[in-house]
């Protein structure tokens, strides 16, 4: 089944906001969907869910990211995404993009 990019972004935001999840992989996927693609339009997301996803994103540490994401990346991507500085750039870029949805 095919989902438009905007719908995938919305689903990843909702997954990140889910109270029982702390998924750094959702952060990684959402970053790629938002940052590495040209957005023609942004999805409407309930403000409470958006706030929850931003709060959750702020709580994801580099250690969690390394444990949940890095082991599943192709070996050529590990040096870049496994660097603390690049993790923080990715997180900051995504936070900025999510705040624009408000």
Long-range contacts (C-beta under 8 A, 24 or more apart in sequence): 5-33, 5-37, 5-39, 6-39, 6-41, 6-42, 6-43, 7-43, 8-33, 9-33, 9-34, 9-42, 9-43, 10-43, 10-44, 10-45, 13-43, 13-45, 13-49, 13-50, 13-53, 13-98, 13-101, 14-45, 14-49, 14-53, 16-52, 16-53, 16-56, 16-57, 17-49, 17-50, 17-52, 17-53, 17-56, 19-52, 21-56, 22-56, 22-59, 22-60, 22-64, 23-68, 24-60, 24-64, 24-65, 24-67, 24-68, 24-69, 25-68, 25-69, 25-72, 27-57, 27-60, 27-65, 27-90, 27-91, 27-94, 28-65, 28-69, 28-81, 28-90, 30-94, 31-90, 31-93, 31-94, 34-94, 34-97, 34-98, 35-90, 35-93, 35-94, 35-97, 42-100, 42-101, 43-101, 45-101, 47-102, 50-98, 50-101, 50-102, 53-98, 54-95, 54-98, 54-99, 57-91, 57-94, 57-95, 57-98, 58-95, 60-91, 62-87, 62-88
